[in-house]
Amino acid sequence: MDHKKVAQLILQELGGQENLVSAAHCATRLRLVIASNEKVNKTALENIEGVKGVFFASGQLQLIIGTGTVNKVYSELLALTGGEEVSKDELKKVADANTNKFKKLIKTLGDIFVPIIPAIVAGGLMMGLTEAITFCVNNGFIDINTQGSIFVFLKLFSNAAYVFLPILIGFSAAKVFGGNRYLGAVMAMIMIHPDLQNAWTVSAEGYHAMQSVWGGLYEIPLIGYQGHVIPIVISVWIMSKLEIKLHKIVPEMFDLFVTPLVTIFVTGYLTLTLVGPVFVFIENAVLTGVQQLIQLPFGIGGFLMGGIYASTVVTGVHHMYSIIDIGQISQYGYTYWLPIASAANVAQGGAALAVAVKTKNKKLKSLAFPAAVSSMLGITEPAIFGVNLRYFRPFIAASIGAACGALYASVVGLGATGTGVTGVFGILLHLHAPLQYIILFAISLGVAFVMTLVLGWKEENN
């Protein structure tokens, strides 16, 4: 591949150098901020050698090029434009100026939760392993001492991230909102302080104590916020805004001790007496609504959500699903949302695989096969943007496959012990129900594959 020629063609189809505001790259994608999207020839970009997919997301035009190649094309692009190398964070700031408020909100949620997913994944995988071992021991398949140190510690390690989840969220949210990350962690610690009744004991024991607040205006139960997500995020947002404001008005000689003192006290009181109770109610309503939707008779809810899941990925709305996943795990012990995501991801792979098998276009075949494998491993972007959405009918077929797989998941009540892992490796989060997950995988893949062949697609003449 001639990287310089590829960069020249990309710049040409972007509408010229004057239409390129800024550029950066990640491991696989060239990320561009464009002055005018109307000047971009998306079809021509997709047909450039080495470009596996083109899509708009989060105020950026993103070109999927691939590991080991994208950095070389990026260097040639900078050489052509005379631009300076910028980081992804710097590019995001430029892109945010062109992003509407709703998309900014969704992106913010993603920025908060994506960094803590590895901790949740590790805990979820260990939970799944613990449940699988317990099942095998109880049914006589294996003989392991469940009182031994390894198993006892495994159980301890598996739930640590969930027990102290608010601290992870508080730390991450403060970074995103521009506050002190350690103050964010302290706010979360206050919300799960041992002097507050553990929220997980309320349903069994009722409220232990009530506290009069705001001069006797009303009473609140003294309970913690274990297992909650939204109240932590809102509280740290308030804390960060207050801290930033105080830094501007407090004299520098007093700033070190006055700002954190006032920030924690004011935010802490507001959180425990007003913000926390209100947003716990809102969060519970959202989670209950989602759960009731998934549990609609005959799997109707799962069918609908599975069918539209990929469309939310295209628009970027899927970043908010982390709240649902983490909230469900904290409250129910499982996330019933992740199997829907798994069905959608596998189905995209099934559709791309059908395209790869049937097409006689060598370039499309070489693109579709790796994209299909990638989707089955949980990474759907090459399949969605490089193949299925590009020809549209495979995308519809994948949505049908996802709907059927999600319907099955809803009917059998399939839940995952963690989040962040889908596709083939998603079975590690379903070790308590491996056969059901395999059936989900087969339905999603098979229906998407067959429906793609049935619906067909029209390839460009090039």
Buried (B, 14 or more C-beta within 10 A) or exposed (E): EEBBBBBBBBBBBBBEEEBBBBBBBEEBBBBBBBBEEEEBEEEBBBBBEBBBBBBBBBBBBBBBBBEEBBBBBBBBBBEBBEBEEBEEEEBBEBBBEBBEEEBBEBBBBBBBBEBBBEBBBBBBBBBBBBBBBBBBBEEEEEEEEBEEEEBEEBBEBBBEBBBBBBBBBBBBBBBBBEBBBEBBBBBBBBBBEEEBBBBBBBEEEEEEEEEEBEEEEEEBBBBBBBBBBBBBBBBBBBBBBBBBEBBEEBEEEEBEEBBBEBBBEBBBBBBBBBBBBEBBEEBBEBBEEBBEBBBBEEBBBBBBBBBBBBBBBBEBBBBBBBBBBBBBBBBEEBBBBBBBBBBBBBBBBBBBBBBBBBBEBEEBBEBBBBBBBBBBBBBBBBBBBBBBBBBEBBBBBBBBBBBBBBBBBBBBBBBBBBBBBBBBBBBBBBBBBEEBBEBBBBBBBBBBBBBBBEBBBEEEEE
